[in-house]
Amino acid sequence: MGKDTKRLCKWDKDDVKNDLKKLKKIVLPPTYICCKCGRVASDEDYLCKPEKV
Ligand SMILES: [Zn+2]
């Protein structure tokens, strides 16, 4: 698993700051929500406990 497939759940505020462009691509459109962290992503692979919205 490379940096590109790092789960959004594991991102901290520095990751967000450094990779805002990538974050937008991951989050939009918000198709899945993480039941554990409350984050949303376009792909379930980015979340630790994904559930379709
Ligand atoms: Zn999560």
mmCIF file of the protein (N, C-alpha, C, O) and its ligand, coordinates in Angstrom:
data_MODEL
# 
_entry.id   MODEL 
# 
loop_
_entity.id 
_entity.type 
_entity.pdbx_number_of_molecules 
1 polymer     1 
2 non-polymer 1 
# 
_entity_poly.entity_id                      1 
_entity_poly.type                           'polypeptide(L)' 
_entity_poly.nstd_linkage                   no 
_entity_poly.nstd_monomer                   no 
_entity_poly.pdbx_seq_one_letter_code       MGKDTKRLCKWDKDDVKNDLKKLKKIVLPPTYICCKCGRVASDEDYLCKPEKV 
_entity_poly.pdbx_seq_one_letter_code_can   MGKDTKRLCKWDKDDVKNDLKKLKKIVLPPTYICCKCGRVASDEDYLCKPEKV 
_entity_poly.pdbx_strand_id                 A 
# 
loop_
_entity_poly_seq.entity_id 
_entity_poly_seq.num 
_entity_poly_seq.mon_id 
_entity_poly_seq.hetero 
1 1  MET n 
1 2  GLY n 
1 3  LYS n 
1 4  ASP n 
1 5  THR n 
1 6  LYS n 
1 7  ARG n 
1 8  LEU n 
1 9  CYS n 
1 10 LYS n 
1 11 TRP n 
1 12 ASP n 
1 13 LYS n 
1 14 ASP n 
1 15 ASP n 
1 16 VAL n 
1 17 LYS n 
1 18 ASN n 
1 19 ASP n 
1 20 LEU n 
1 21 LYS n 
1 22 LYS n 
1 23 LEU n 
1 24 LYS n 
1 25 LYS n 
1 26 ILE n 
1 27 VAL n 
1 28 LEU n 
1 29 PRO n 
1 30 PRO n 
1 31 THR n 
1 32 TYR n 
1 33 ILE n 
1 34 CYS n 
1 35 CYS n 
1 36 LYS n 
1 37 CYS n 
1 38 GLY n 
1 39 ARG n 
1 40 VAL n 
1 41 ALA n 
1 42 SER n 
1 43 ASP n 
1 44 GLU n 
1 45 ASP n 
1 46 TYR n 
1 47 LEU n 
1 48 CYS n 
1 49 LYS n 
1 50 PRO n 
1 51 GLU n 
1 52 LYS n 
1 53 VAL n 
# 
loop_
_struct_asym.id 
_struct_asym.entity_id 
A 1 
B 2 
# 
loop_
_chem_comp.id 
_chem_comp.type 
_chem_comp.mon_nstd_flag 
ALA 'L-peptide linking' y 
ARG 'L-peptide linking' y 
ASN 'L-peptide linking' y 
ASP 'L-peptide linking' y 
CYS 'L-peptide linking' y 
GLU 'L-peptide linking' y 
GLY 'peptide linking'   y 
ILE 'L-peptide linking' y 
LEU 'L-peptide linking' y 
LYS 'L-peptide linking' y 
MET 'L-peptide linking' y 
PRO 'L-peptide linking' y 
SER 'L-peptide linking' y 
THR 'L-peptide linking' y 
TRP 'L-peptide linking' y 
TYR 'L-peptide linking' y 
VAL 'L-peptide linking' y 
ZN  non-polymer         . 
# 
_pdbx_entity_nonpoly.entity_id   2 
_pdbx_entity_nonpoly.name        ? 
_pdbx_entity_nonpoly.comp_id     ZN 
# 
_pdbx_nonpoly_scheme.asym_id         B 
_pdbx_nonpoly_scheme.entity_id       2 
_pdbx_nonpoly_scheme.mon_id          ZN 
_pdbx_nonpoly_scheme.ndb_seq_num     1 
_pdbx_nonpoly_scheme.pdb_seq_num     101 
_pdbx_nonpoly_scheme.auth_seq_num    101 
_pdbx_nonpoly_scheme.pdb_mon_id      ZN 
_pdbx_nonpoly_scheme.auth_mon_id     ZN 
_pdbx_nonpoly_scheme.pdb_strand_id   A 
_pdbx_nonpoly_scheme.pdb_ins_code    . 
# 
loop_
_atom_site.group_PDB 
_atom_site.id 
_atom_site.type_symbol 
_atom_site.label_atom_id 
_atom_site.label_alt_id 
_atom_site.label_comp_id 
_atom_site.label_asym_id 
_atom_site.label_entity_id 
_atom_site.label_seq_id 
_atom_site.pdbx_PDB_ins_code 
_atom_site.Cartn_x 
_atom_site.Cartn_y 
_atom_site.Cartn_z 
_atom_site.occupancy 
_atom_site.B_iso_or_equiv 
_atom_site.pdbx_formal_charge 
_atom_site.auth_seq_id 
_atom_site.auth_comp_id 
_atom_site.auth_asym_id 
_atom_site.auth_atom_id 
_atom_site.pdbx_PDB_model_num 
ATOM   1   N  N  . MET A 1 1  ? 0.857   -1.210 0.000  1.00 0.00 ? 1   MET A N  1 
ATOM   2   C  CA . MET A 1 1  ? 0.000   0.000  0.000  1.00 0.00 ? 1   MET A CA 1 
ATOM   3   C  C  . MET A 1 1  ? 0.884   1.249  0.000  1.00 0.00 ? 1   MET A C  1 
ATOM   4   O  O  . MET A 1 1  ? 1.609   1.497  0.964  1.00 0.00 ? 1   MET A O  1 
ATOM   5   N  N  . GLY A 1 2  ? 0.827   2.024  -1.065 1.00 0.00 ? 2   GLY A N  1 
ATOM   6   C  CA . GLY A 1 2  ? 1.632   3.235  -1.154 1.00 0.00 ? 2   GLY A CA 1 
ATOM   7   C  C  . GLY A 1 2  ? 0.956   4.426  -0.493 1.00 0.00 ? 2   GLY A C  1 
ATOM   8   O  O  . GLY A 1 2  ? -0.097  4.300  0.133  1.00 0.00 ? 2   GLY A O  1 
ATOM   9   N  N  . LYS A 1 3  ? 1.572   5.558  -0.644 1.00 0.00 ? 3   LYS A N  1 
ATOM   10  C  CA . LYS A 1 3  ? 1.024   6.763  -0.012 1.00 0.00 ? 3   LYS A CA 1 
ATOM   11  C  C  . LYS A 1 3  ? -0.314  7.154  -0.651 1.00 0.00 ? 3   LYS A C  1 
ATOM   12  O  O  . LYS A 1 3  ? -1.174  7.764  -0.015 1.00 0.00 ? 3   LYS A O  1 
ATOM   13  N  N  . ASP A 1 4  ? -0.462  6.780  -1.940 1.00 0.00 ? 4   ASP A N  1 
ATOM   14  C  CA . ASP A 1 4  ? -1.671  7.150  -2.662 1.00 0.00 ? 4   ASP A CA 1 
ATOM   15  C  C  . ASP A 1 4  ? -2.913  6.455  -2.118 1.00 0.00 ? 4   ASP A C  1 
ATOM   16  O  O  . ASP A 1 4  ? -4.029  6.954  -2.266 1.00 0.00 ? 4   ASP A O  1 
ATOM   17  N  N  . THR A 1 5  ? -2.709  5.289  -1.482 1.00 0.00 ? 5   THR A N  1 
ATOM   18  C  CA . THR A 1 5  ? -3.861  4.550  -0.992 1.00 0.00 ? 5   THR A CA 1 
ATOM   19  C  C  . THR A 1 5  ? -4.004  4.665  0.522  1.00 0.00 ? 5   THR A C  1 
ATOM   20  O  O  . THR A 1 5  ? -4.755  3.911  1.140  1.00 0.00 ? 5   THR A O  1 
ATOM   21  N  N  . LYS A 1 6  ? -3.283  5.608  1.113  1.00 0.00 ? 6   LYS A N  1 
ATOM   22  C  CA . LYS A 1 6  ? -3.415  5.844  2.544  1.00 0.00 ? 6   LYS A CA 1 
ATOM   23  C  C  . LYS A 1 6  ? -4.871  6.178  2.866  1.00 0.00 ? 6   LYS A C  1 
ATOM   24  O  O  . LYS A 1 6  ? -5.487  7.018  2.210  1.00 0.00 ? 6   LYS A O  1 
ATOM   25  N  N  . ARG A 1 7  ? -5.399  5.524  3.864  1.00 0.00 ? 7   ARG A N  1 
ATOM   26  C  CA . ARG A 1 7  ? -6.791  5.767  4.207  1.00 0.00 ? 7   ARG A CA 1 
ATOM   27  C  C  . ARG A 1 7  ? -6.986  7.188  4.728  1.00 0.00 ? 7   ARG A C  1 
ATOM   28  O  O  . ARG A 1 7  ? -6.170  7.721  5.480  1.00 0.00 ? 7   ARG A O  1 
ATOM   29  N  N  . LEU A 1 8  ? -8.067  7.760  4.311  1.00 0.00 ? 8   LEU A N  1 
ATOM   30  C  CA . LEU A 1 8  ? -8.372  9.125  4.732  1.00 0.00 ? 8   LEU A CA 1 
ATOM   31  C  C  . LEU A 1 8  ? -8.474  9.213  6.256  1.00 0.00 ? 8   LEU A C  1 
ATOM   32  O  O  . LEU A 1 8  ? -8.165  10.246 6.848  1.00 0.00 ? 8   LEU A O  1 
ATOM   33  N  N  . CYS A 1 9  ? -8.905  8.134  6.872  1.00 0.00 ? 9   CYS A N  1 
ATOM   34  C  CA . CYS A 1 9  ? -9.040  8.079  8.332  1.00 0.00 ? 9   CYS A CA 1 
ATOM   35  C  C  . CYS A 1 9  ? -7.712  8.325  9.033  1.00 0.00 ? 9   CYS A C  1 
ATOM   36  O  O  . CYS A 1 9  ? -7.676  8.766  10.182 1.00 0.00 ? 9   CYS A O  1 
ATOM   37  N  N  . LYS A 1 10 ? -6.614  8.036  8.327  1.00 0.00 ? 10  LYS A N  1 
ATOM   38  C  CA . LYS A 1 10 ? -5.293  8.154  8.941  1.00 0.00 ? 10  LYS A CA 1 
ATOM   39  C  C  . LYS A 1 10 ? -4.672  9.531  8.701  1.00 0.00 ? 10  LYS A C  1 
ATOM   40  O  O  . LYS A 1 10 ? -3.602  9.830  9.231  1.00 0.00 ? 10  LYS A O  1 
ATOM   41  N  N  . TRP A 1 11 ? -5.330  10.355 7.919  1.00 0.00 ? 11  TRP A N  1 
ATOM   42  C  CA . TRP A 1 11 ? -4.772  11.665 7.628  1.00 0.00 ? 11  TRP A CA 1 
ATOM   43  C  C  . TRP A 1 11 ? -4.805  12.526 8.890  1.00 0.00 ? 11  TRP A C  1 
ATOM   44  O  O  . TRP A 1 11 ? -5.781  12.514 9.640  1.00 0.00 ? 11  TRP A O  1 
ATOM   45  N  N  . ASP A 1 12 ? -3.738  13.261 9.108  1.00 0.00 ? 12  ASP A N  1 
ATOM   46  C  CA . ASP A 1 12 ? -3.789  14.260 10.171 1.00 0.00 ? 12  ASP A CA 1 
ATOM   47  C  C  . ASP A 1 12 ? -3.807  15.647 9.522  1.00 0.00 ? 12  ASP A C  1 
ATOM   48  O  O  . ASP A 1 12 ? -3.849  15.761 8.297  1.00 0.00 ? 12  ASP A O  1 
ATOM   49  N  N  . LYS A 1 13 ? -3.775  16.677 10.328 1.00 0.00 ? 13  LYS A N  1 
ATOM   50  C  CA . LYS A 1 13 ? -3.966  18.007 9.756  1.00 0.00 ? 13  LYS A CA 1 
ATOM   51  C  C  . LYS A 1 13 ? -2.829  18.421 8.826  1.00 0.00 ? 13  LYS A C  1 
ATOM   52  O  O  . LYS A 1 13 ? -3.028  19.229 7.919  1.00 0.00 ? 13  LYS A O  1 
ATOM   53  N  N  . ASP A 1 14 ? -1.635  17.867 9.053  1.00 0.00 ? 14  ASP A N  1 
ATOM   54  C  CA . ASP A 1 14 ? -0.528  18.177 8.159  1.00 0.00 ? 14  ASP A CA 1 
ATOM   55  C  C  . ASP A 1 14 ? -0.731  17.537 6.779  1.00 0.00 ? 14  ASP A C  1 
ATOM   56  O  O  . ASP A 1 14 ? -0.413  18.137 5.752  1.00 0.00 ? 14  ASP A O  1 
ATOM   57  N  N  . ASP A 1 15 ? -1.264  16.310 6.775  1.00 0.00 ? 15  ASP A N  1 
ATOM   58  C  CA . ASP A 1 15 ? -1.570  15.665 5.503  1.00 0.00 ? 15  ASP A CA 1 
ATOM   59  C  C  . ASP A 1 15 ? -2.586  16.495 4.728  1.00 0.00 ? 15  ASP A C  1 
ATOM   60  O  O  . ASP A 1 15 ? -2.451  16.690 3.520  1.00 0.00 ? 15  ASP A O  1 
ATOM   61  N  N  . VAL A 1 16 ? -3.576  16.969 5.413  1.00 0.00 ? 16  VAL A N  1 
ATOM   62  C  CA . VAL A 1 16 ? -4.618  17.775 4.775  1.00 0.00 ? 16  VAL A CA 1 
ATOM   63  C  C  . VAL A 1 16 ? -4.001  19.030 4.161  1.00 0.00 ? 16  VAL A C  1 
ATOM   64  O  O  . VAL A 1 16 ? -4.306  19.404 3.028  1.00 0.00 ? 16  VAL A O  1 
ATOM   65  N  N  . LYS A 1 17 ? -3.133  19.664 4.933  1.00 0.00 ? 17  LYS A N  1 
ATOM   66  C  CA . LYS A 1 17 ? -2.506  20.896 4.481  1.00 0.00 ? 17  LYS A CA 1 
ATOM   67  C  C  . LYS A 1 17 ? -1.622  20.642 3.259  1.00 0.00 ? 17  LYS A C  1 
ATOM   68  O  O  . LYS A 1 17 ? -1.617  21.433 2.315  1.00 0.00 ? 17  LYS A O  1 
ATOM   69  N  N  . ASN A 1 18 ? -0.878  19.541 3.283  1.00 0.00 ? 18  ASN A N  1 
ATOM   70  C  CA . ASN A 1 18 ? 0.079   19.256 2.210  1.00 0.00 ? 18  ASN A CA 1 
ATOM   71  C  C  . ASN A 1 18 ? -0.569  18.684 0.955  1.00 0.00 ? 18  ASN A C  1 
ATOM   72  O  O  . ASN A 1 18 ? -0.048  18.849 -0.148 1.00 0.00 ? 18  ASN A O  1 
ATOM   73  N  N  . ASP A 1 19 ? -1.690  18.023 1.122  1.00 0.00 ? 19  ASP A N  1 
ATOM   74  C  CA . ASP A 1 19 ? -2.298  17.299 -0.001 1.00 0.00 ? 19  ASP A CA 1 
ATOM   75  C  C  . ASP A 1 19 ? -3.748  17.695 -0.223 1.00 0.00 ? 19  ASP A C  1 
ATOM   76  O  O  . ASP A 1 19 ? -4.594  16.841 -0.487 1.00 0.00 ? 19  ASP A O  1 
ATOM   77  N  N  . LEU A 1 20 ? -4.032  18.956 -0.119 1.00 0.00 ? 20  LEU A N  1 
ATOM   78  C  CA . LEU A 1 20 ? -5.415  19.423 -0.234 1.00 0.00 ? 20  LEU A CA 1 
ATOM   79  C  C  . LEU A 1 20 ? -6.034  19.053 -1.581 1.00 0.00 ? 20  LEU A C  1 
ATOM   80  O  O  . LEU A 1 20 ? -7.211  18.699 -1.663 1.00 0.00 ? 20  LEU A O  1 
ATOM   81  N  N  . LYS A 1 21 ? -5.230  19.140 -2.621 1.00 0.00 ? 21  LYS A N  1 
ATOM   82  C  CA . LYS A 1 21 ? -5.740  18.793 -3.960 1.00 0.00 ? 21  LYS A CA 1 
ATOM   83  C  C  . LYS A 1 21 ? -6.159  17.331 -4.021 1.00 0.00 ? 21  LYS A C  1 
ATOM   84  O  O  . LYS A 1 21 ? -7.217  16.989 -4.550 1.00 0.00 ? 21  LYS A O  1 
ATOM   85  N  N  . LYS A 1 22 ? -5.296  16.471 -3.464 1.00 0.00 ? 22  LYS A N  1 
ATOM   86  C  CA . LYS A 1 22 ? -5.592  15.043 -3.466 1.00 0.00 ? 22  LYS A CA 1 
ATOM   87  C  C  . LYS A 1 22 ? -6.809  14.760 -2.565 1.00 0.00 ? 22  LYS A C  1 
ATOM   88  O  O  . LYS A 1 22 ? -7.651  13.917 -2.876 1.00 0.00 ? 22  LYS A O  1 
ATOM   89  N  N  . LEU A 1 23 ? -6.871  15.477 -1.465 1.00 0.00 ? 23  LEU A N  1 
ATOM   90  C  CA . LEU A 1 23 ? -7.994  15.301 -0.545 1.00 0.00 ? 23  LEU A CA 1 
ATOM   91  C  C  . LEU A 1 23 ? -9.322  15.576 -1.245 1.00 0.00 ? 23  LEU A C  1 
ATOM   92  O  O  . LEU A 1 23 ? -10.295 14.844 -1.063 1.00 0.00 ? 23  LEU A O  1 
ATOM   93  N  N  . LYS A 1 24 ? -9.347  16.629 -2.039 1.00 0.00 ? 24  LYS A N  1 
ATOM   94  C  CA . LYS A 1 24 ? -10.579 16.957 -2.766 1.00 0.00 ? 24  LYS A CA 1 
ATOM   95  C  C  . LYS A 1 24 ? -10.965 15.830 -3.713 1.00 0.00 ? 24  LYS A C  1 
ATOM   96  O  O  . LYS A 1 24 ? -12.142 15.496 -3.854 1.00 0.00 ? 24  LYS A O  1 
ATOM   97  N  N  . LYS A 1 25 ? -9.956  15.247 -4.360 1.00 0.00 ? 25  LYS A N  1 
ATOM   98  C  CA . LYS A 1 25 ? -10.226 14.144 -5.284 1.00 0.00 ? 25  LYS A CA 1 
ATOM   99  C  C  . LYS A 1 25 ? -10.749 12.918 -4.533 1.00 0.00 ? 25  LYS A C  1 
ATOM   100 O  O  . LYS A 1 25 ? -11.589 12.174 -5.041 1.00 0.00 ? 25  LYS A O  1 
ATOM   101 N  N  . ILE A 1 26 ? -10.241 12.723 -3.322 1.00 0.00 ? 26  ILE A N  1 
ATOM   102 C  CA . ILE A 1 26 ? -10.661 11.569 -2.522 1.00 0.00 ? 26  ILE A CA 1 
ATOM   103 C  C  . ILE A 1 26 ? -12.076 11.767 -2.000 1.00 0.00 ? 26  ILE A C  1 
ATOM   104 O  O  . ILE A 1 26 ? -12.869 10.828 -1.955 1.00 0.00 ? 26  ILE A O  1 
ATOM   105 N  N  . VAL A 1 27 ? -12.378 12.976 -1.611 1.00 0.00 ? 27  VAL A N  1 
ATOM   106 C  CA . VAL A 1 27 ? -13.644 13.249 -0.910 1.00 0.00 ? 27  VAL A CA 1 
ATOM   107 C  C  . VAL A 1 27 ? -14.830 13.440 -1.866 1.00 0.00 ? 27  VAL A C  1 
ATOM   108 O  O  . VAL A 1 27 ? -15.969 13.117 -1.531 1.00 0.00 ? 27  VAL A O  1 
ATOM   109 N  N  . LEU A 1 28 ? -14.539 13.973 -3.066 1.00 0.00 ? 28  LEU A N  1 
ATOM   110 C  CA . LEU A 1 28 ? -15.627 14.305 -3.978 1.00 0.00 ? 28  LEU A CA 1 
ATOM   111 C  C  . LEU A 1 28 ? -15.751 13.299 -5.111 1.00 0.00 ? 28  LEU A C  1 
ATOM   112 O  O  . LEU A 1 28 ? -14.726 12.960 -5.703 1.00 0.00 ? 28  LEU A O  1 
ATOM   113 N  N  . PRO A 1 29 ? -16.922 12.800 -5.452 1.00 0.00 ? 29  PRO A N  1 
ATOM   114 C  CA . PRO A 1 29 ? -18.162 13.035 -4.714 1.00 0.00 ? 29  PRO A CA 1 
ATOM   115 C  C  . PRO A 1 29 ? -18.227 12.137 -3.475 1.00 0.00 ? 29  PRO A C  1 
ATOM   116 O  O  . PRO A 1 29 ? -17.723 11.014 -3.508 1.00 0.00 ? 29  PRO A O  1 
ATOM   117 N  N  . PRO A 1 30 ? -18.824 12.601 -2.409 1.00 0.00 ? 30  PRO A N  1 
ATOM   118 C  CA . PRO A 1 30 ? -18.882 11.821 -1.163 1.00 0.00 ? 30  PRO A CA 1 
ATOM   119 C  C  . PRO A 1 30 ? -19.862 10.655 -1.265 1.00 0.00 ? 30  PRO A C  1 
ATOM   120 O  O  . PRO A 1 30 ? -21.066 10.825 -1.071 1.00 0.00 ? 30  PRO A O  1 
ATOM   121 N  N  . THR A 1 31 ? -19.342 9.489  -1.569 1.00 0.00 ? 31  THR A N  1 
ATOM   122 C  CA . THR A 1 31 ? -20.171 8.312  -1.820 1.00 0.00 ? 31  THR A CA 1 
ATOM   123 C  C  . THR A 1 31 ? -20.204 7.374  -0.616 1.00 0.00 ? 31  THR A C  1 
ATOM   124 O  O  . THR A 1 31 ? -21.185 6.664  -0.394 1.00 0.00 ? 31  THR A O  1 
ATOM   125 N  N  . TYR A 1 32 ? -19.120 7.382  0.153  1.00 0.00 ? 32  TYR A N  1 
ATOM   126 C  CA . TYR A 1 32 ? -19.028 6.507  1.327  1.00 0.00 ? 32  TYR A CA 1 
ATOM   127 C  C  . TYR A 1 32 ? -18.748 7.334  2.566  1.00 0.00 ? 32  TYR A C  1 
ATOM   128 O  O  . TYR A 1 32 ? -18.092 8.374  2.512  1.00 0.00 ? 32  TYR A O  1 
ATOM   129 N  N  . ILE A 1 33 ? -19.263 6.844  3.686  1.00 0.00 ? 33  ILE A N  1 
ATOM   130 C  CA . ILE A 1 33 ? -18.974 7.501  4.958  1.00 0.00 ? 33  ILE A CA 1 
ATOM   131 C  C  . ILE A 1 33 ? -18.339 6.482  5.889  1.00 0.00 ? 33  ILE A C  1 
ATOM   132 O  O  . ILE A 1 33 ? -18.712 5.309  5.868  1.00 0.00 ? 33  ILE A O  1 
ATOM   133 N  N  . CYS A 1 34 ? -17.397 6.906  6.696  1.00 0.00 ? 34  CYS A N  1 
ATOM   134 C  CA . CYS A 1 34 ? -16.775 6.008  7.652  1.00 0.00 ? 34  CYS A CA 1 
ATOM   135 C  C  . CYS A 1 34 ? -17.591 6.008  8.944  1.00 0.00 ? 34  CYS A C  1 
ATOM   136 O  O  . CYS A 1 34 ? -17.781 7.045  9.578  1.00 0.00 ? 34  CYS A O  1 
ATOM   137 N  N  . CYS A 1 35 ? -18.064 4.830  9.315  1.00 0.00 ? 35  CYS A N  1 
ATOM   138 C  CA . CYS A 1 35 ? -18.906 4.703  10.508 1.00 0.00 ? 35  CYS A CA 1 
ATOM   139 C  C  . CYS A 1 35 ? -18.119 4.979  11.784 1.00 0.00 ? 35  CYS A C  1 
ATOM   140 O  O  . CYS A 1 35 ? -18.700 5.293  12.823 1.00 0.00 ? 35  CYS A O  1 
ATOM   141 N  N  . LYS A 1 36 ? -16.809 4.863  11.700 1.00 0.00 ? 36  LYS A N  1 
ATOM   142 C  CA . LYS A 1 36 ? -15.977 5.022  12.878 1.00 0.00 ? 36  LYS A CA 1 
ATOM   143 C  C  . LYS A 1 36 ? -15.491 6.457  13.036 1.00 0.00 ? 36  LYS A C  1 
ATOM   144 O  O  . LYS A 1 36 ? -15.485 7.002  14.140 1.00 0.00 ? 36  LYS A O  1 
ATOM   145 N  N  . CYS A 1 37 ? -15.081 7.065  11.921 1.00 0.00 ? 37  CYS A N  1 
ATOM   146 C  CA . CYS A 1 37 ? -14.433 8.380  11.984 1.00 0.00 ? 37  CYS A CA 1 
ATOM   147 C  C  . CYS A 1 37 ? -15.326 9.514  11.497 1.00 0.00 ? 37  CYS A C  1 
ATOM   148 O  O  . CYS A 1 37 ? -15.041 10.684 11.749 1.00 0.00 ? 37  CYS A O  1 
ATOM   149 N  N  . GLY A 1 38 ? -16.399 9.171  10.803 1.00 0.00 ? 38  GLY A N  1 
ATOM   150 C  CA . GLY A 1 38 ? -17.295 10.202 10.315 1.00 0.00 ? 38  GLY A CA 1 
ATOM   151 C  C  . GLY A 1 38 ? -16.780 10.927 9.092  1.00 0.00 ? 38  GLY A C  1 
ATOM   152 O  O  . GLY A 1 38 ? -17.322 11.966 8.719  1.00 0.00 ? 38  GLY A O  1 
ATOM   153 N  N  . ARG A 1 39 ? -15.744 10.402 8.461  1.00 0.00 ? 39  ARG A N  1 
ATOM   154 C  CA . ARG A 1 39 ? -15.216 11.040 7.255  1.00 0.00 ? 39  ARG A CA 1 
ATOM   155 C  C  . ARG A 1 39 ? -15.929 10.496 6.023  1.00 0.00 ? 39  ARG A C  1 
ATOM   156 O  O  . ARG A 1 39 ? -16.501 9.407  6.060  1.00 0.00 ? 39  ARG A O  1 
ATOM   157 N  N  . VAL A 1 40 ? -15.893 11.249 4.948  1.00 0.00 ? 40  VAL A N  1 
ATOM   158 C  CA . VAL A 1 40 ? -16.519 10.804 3.710  1.00 0.00 ? 40  VAL A CA 1 
ATOM   159 C  C  . VAL A 1 40 ? -15.463 10.698 2.616  1.00 0.00 ? 40  VAL A C  1 
ATOM   160 O  O  . VAL A 1 40 ? -14.436 11.376 2.652  1.00 0.00 ? 40  VAL A O  1 
ATOM   161 N  N  . ALA A 1 41 ? -15.745 9.817  1.626  1.00 0.00 ? 41  ALA A N  1 
ATOM   162 C  CA . ALA A 1 41 ? -14.820 9.618  0.513  1.00 0.00 ? 41  ALA A CA 1 
ATOM   163 C  C  . ALA A 1 41 ? -15.596 9.130  -0.697 1.00 0.00 ? 41  ALA A C  1 
ATOM   164 O  O  . ALA A 1 41 ? -16.729 8.660  -0.594 1.00 0.00 ? 41  ALA A O  1 
ATOM   165 N  N  . SER A 1 42 ? -14.944 9.258  -1.852 1.00 0.00 ? 42  SER A N  1 
ATOM   166 C  CA . SER A 1 42 ? -15.569 8.808  -3.093 1.00 0.00 ? 42  SER A CA 1 
ATOM   167 C  C  . SER A 1 42 ? -15.387 7.307  -3.275 1.00 0.00 ? 42  SER A C  1 
ATOM   168 O  O  . SER A 1 42 ? -16.083 6.691  -4.081 1.00 0.00 ? 42  SER A O  1 
ATOM   169 N  N  . ASP A 1 43 ? -14.456 6.714  -2.531 1.00 0.00 ? 43  ASP A N  1 
ATOM   170 C  CA . ASP A 1 43 ? -14.166 5.289  -2.666 1.00 0.00 ? 43  ASP A CA 1 
ATOM   171 C  C  . ASP A 1 43 ? -14.028 4.665  -1.285 1.00 0.00 ? 43  ASP A C  1 
ATOM   172 O  O  . ASP A 1 43 ? -13.426 5.251  -0.385 1.00 0.00 ? 43  ASP A O  1 
ATOM   173 N  N  . GLU A 1 44 ? -14.589 3.475  -1.128 1.00 0.00 ? 44  GLU A N  1 
ATOM   174 C  CA . GLU A 1 44 ? -14.568 2.821  0.185  1.00 0.00 ? 44  GLU A CA 1 
ATOM   175 C  C  . GLU A 1 44 ? -13.153 2.469  0.641  1.00 0.00 ? 44  GLU A C  1 
ATOM   176 O  O  . GLU A 1 44 ? -12.900 2.301  1.834  1.00 0.00 ? 44  GLU A O  1 
ATOM   177 N  N  . ASP A 1 45 ? -12.234 2.360  -0.319 1.00 0.00 ? 45  ASP A N  1 
ATOM   178 C  CA . ASP A 1 45 ? -10.870 2.000  0.033  1.00 0.00 ? 45  ASP A CA 1 
ATOM   179 C  C  . ASP A 1 45 ? -10.187 3.048  0.910  1.00 0.00 ? 45  ASP A C  1 
ATOM   180 O  O  . ASP A 1 45 ? -9.181  2.760  1.560  1.00 0.00 ? 45  ASP A O  1 
ATOM   181 N  N  . TYR A 1 46 ? -10.720 4.230  0.926  1.00 0.00 ? 46  TYR A N  1 
ATOM   182 C  CA . TYR A 1 46 ? -10.095 5.307  1.690  1.00 0.00 ? 46  TYR A CA 1 
ATOM   183 C  C  . TYR A 1 46 ? -10.552 5.347  3.139  1.00 0.00 ? 46  TYR A C  1 
ATOM   184 O  O  . TYR A 1 46 ? -10.038 6.137  3.931  1.00 0.00 ? 46  TYR A O  1 
ATOM   185 N  N  . LEU A 1 47 ? -11.519 4.497  3.493  1.00 0.00 ? 47  LEU A N  1 
ATOM   186 C  CA . LEU A 1 47 ? -12.087 4.557  4.836  1.00 0.00 ? 47  LEU A CA 1 
ATOM   187 C  C  . LEU A 1 47 ? -11.887 3.239  5.574  1.00 0.00 ? 47  LEU A C  1 
ATOM   188 O  O  . LEU A 1 47 ? -11.779 2.186  4.946  1.00 0.00 ? 47  LEU A O  1 
ATOM   189 N  N  . CYS A 1 48 ? -11.835 3.291  6.923  1.00 0.00 ? 48  CYS A N  1 
ATOM   190 C  CA . CYS A 1 48 ? -11.599 2.066  7.680  1.00 0.00 ? 48  CYS A CA 1 
ATOM   191 C  C  . CYS A 1 48 ? -12.899 1.299  7.931  1.00 0.00 ? 48  CYS A C  1 
ATOM   192 O  O  . CYS A 1 48 ? -12.887 0.070  8.006  1.00 0.00 ? 48  CYS A O  1 
ATOM   193 N  N  . LYS A 1 49 ? -14.016 2.013  8.061  1.00 0.00 ? 49  LYS A N  1 
ATOM   194 C  CA . LYS A 1 49 ? -15.305 1.338  8.221  1.00 0.00 ? 49  LYS A CA 1 
ATOM   195 C  C  . LYS A 1 49 ? -16.326 1.973  7.279  1.00 0.00 ? 49  LYS A C  1 
ATOM   196 O  O  . LYS A 1 49 ? -17.247 2.663  7.717  1.00 0.00 ? 49  LYS A O  1 
ATOM   197 N  N  . PRO A 1 50 ? -16.148 1.727  5.977  1.00 0.00 ? 50  PRO A N  1 
ATOM   198 C  CA . PRO A 1 50 ? -16.983 2.414  4.990  1.00 0.00 ? 50  PRO A CA 1 
ATOM   199 C  C  . PRO A 1 50 ? -18.417 1.912  4.960  1.00 0.00 ? 50  PRO A C  1 
ATOM   200 O  O  . PRO A 1 50 ? -18.682 0.724  5.139  1.00 0.00 ? 50  PRO A O  1 
ATOM   201 N  N  . GLU A 1 51 ? -19.323 2.830  4.733  1.00 0.00 ? 51  GLU A N  1 
ATOM   202 C  CA . GLU A 1 51 ? -20.712 2.472  4.475  1.00 0.00 ? 51  GLU A CA 1 
ATOM   203 C  C  . GLU A 1 51 ? -21.235 3.399  3.399  1.00 0.00 ? 51  GLU A C  1 
ATOM   204 O  O  . GLU A 1 51 ? -20.982 4.603  3.441  1.00 0.00 ? 51  GLU A O  1 
ATOM   205 N  N  . LYS A 1 52 ? -21.971 2.850  2.424  1.00 0.00 ? 52  LYS A N  1 
ATOM   206 C  CA . LYS A 1 52 ? -22.467 3.664  1.332  1.00 0.00 ? 52  LYS A CA 1 
ATOM   207 C  C  . LYS A 1 52 ? -23.467 4.688  1.870  1.00 0.00 ? 52  LYS A C  1 
ATOM   208 O  O  . LYS A 1 52 ? -24.331 4.363  2.685  1.00 0.00 ? 52  LYS A O  1 
ATOM   209 N  N  . VAL A 1 53 ? -23.337 5.911  1.405  1.00 0.00 ? 53  VAL A N  1 
ATOM   210 C  CA . VAL A 1 53 ? -24.246 6.968  1.864  1.00 0.00 ? 53  VAL A CA 1 
ATOM   211 C  C  . VAL A 1 53 ? -25.605 6.788  1.194  1.00 0.00 ? 53  VAL A C  1 
ATOM   212 O  O  . VAL A 1 53 ? -26.523 7.572  1.438  1.00 0.00 ? 53  VAL A O  1 
HETATM 213 ZN ZN . ZN  B 2 .  ? -12.425 5.582  9.508  1.00 0.00 2 101 ZN  A ZN 1 
# 
